[in-house]
Amino acid sequence: MDYNNQTSDKRSDKTENKCRYQDILEYLNLTRNNDVLTMSRPTEHYGVRTEVFIEMRMYAILDVREADQSFISYIWIYMEWKNDHLLWDEGNFCGLSKVVVPRESLWMPDIIIEEMTEKDKNLPSPFVTVNYNGWVEYRDDKFVISTCKMKTFNFPFDIQRCNITFRSISYSDEELVFYMKNNDTLITKESQKSIRMQYEWRFLNMSVTENTVHYFYTNQTIIVYTITMQRKSALYVVNFLLPVLFFLCLDFASLLMSAGSADKISFKITVLLAVTVMQLILIEILPCTSSKIPLIVIYCIGIFALMLLGLLETIFLNYLMTKDSSSLESKKESDKLRKNQDVYKDTNNFHCYLREMIKASPTASTCDELTDQTASMCKGVGAICSGGSSSQLTELFLAMEKVSDELREIKRSVLDKESEEKKDGYWTRVAKKIDKIFSILYVLAAILFLSVVFSVWVSKSG
């Protein structure tokens, strides 16, 4: 009886002594530097491949640089693989099924990201988790600056796809092989839950594929994660596309100004310079190595070309109207001189006619001192009215009526000449016709161009 109690007490003490993490580490020979565990691939036979399951989740989209075509992200990585040297019975260690050990004490797969252009400055996670069945789990987070070929043809309504590729540095596919942990739907759903920052982008989905590639005379397996994201284009529309469109509307408004106005030319030049400034801003955004000319560049160049044609048309019309005005000024000077001569001649004829009528009357003796002035003539007419006969008065009234008819003819001729001077010249009429036709074609061409550009944008963004 006592013997049995002592035996059970010894067993309980022995079991209690194996409830520490240190007991498992000593059992697995992890308490001392074991080169076999840290240096060699953990398999019982060299012909058995080590299978590494990997999963990546997107935590943040920090930046997408179109100019140098780089993608900056913050990702979470989870890996697990089988280590045949790390096995224990959890029943012998108080049910302990896993233990956390430093990563330097175990073999780690030499995994790299192909697209990385700068080394991650964050320190890797210092621990790994070892399970009783030999499976080792490793979790880490990385700040990744990777290359990404940007397709900026549809900017700012573009959708970008950037790859993050995992592969081994040293092992071939006969020694180490990668497998994806979960499918596309699950990793997309989990990434949408875990993502915290997207900057100016909207995370759409993430897909994963397994491939075999040939690097340096060796076949290797790779895991490719493709991140699909769409640009948030609202700010670009408000800050760039609409201002350029407003400048085009201002150019439309200048069509209401007179064709020969100098202010119209200065106004068009100012609007053209404003569009040039917007193009300089655009150069800093888009990459110089783009294989296709982006639609936004075509949009700006098209509007710039339309405004330039409008400016050239205004300058040409101004030249035609200036040419016409110079010829009209010379003609006006000659007509003015001829008109003065005609008026002077008609005035002299009127004075002479009135003088002859007065001399023919009986009271001509009272008008010997009649001069060419109108006041003296009125005195002679007054003398006839006071002492002349009715026949003389009738004759005088007929003469005055004839004189008034001649004055009306003179007035009519003067007004006709003034109206002819107010009429547009030949080149001015031609310029106005050209301006009217050009205005209609200009508006139609601008509407057609904008319709084509925006329709292509909508079709490509879909």
Secondary structure, 3 states (H helix, E strand, C coil): CHHHHHHHHHHHHHHHHCCCHHHHHHHCCCCCCCHHHHHCCCCCCCCCCEEEEEEEEEEEEEEEECCCCEEEEEEEEEEEEECCCCCCCHHHHCCCCEEEEEHHHCCCCCEEECCECCCCCCCCCCEEEEECCCEEEEEEEEEEEEECCCCCCCCCCCEEEEEEEEEECCCCCCCEEEEECCCHHHHHHHHHHHCCECCCEEEEEEEEEEEEEEECCEEEEEEEEEEEEEECCHHHHHHHHHHHHHHHHHHHHHHHCCCCCHHHHHHHHHHHHHHHHHHHHHHHHCCCCCCCCCHHHHHHHHHHHHHHHHHHHHHHHHHHHHHHHHHHHHHHHHHHHHHHHHHHHHHHHHHHHHHHHHHCCHHHHHHCCCCCCHHHHHHHHHHHHHHCCHHHHHHHHHHHHHHHHHHHHHHHHHHHHHHHHHCCCHHHHHHHHHHHHHHHHHHHHHHHHHHHHHHHHHHHHC
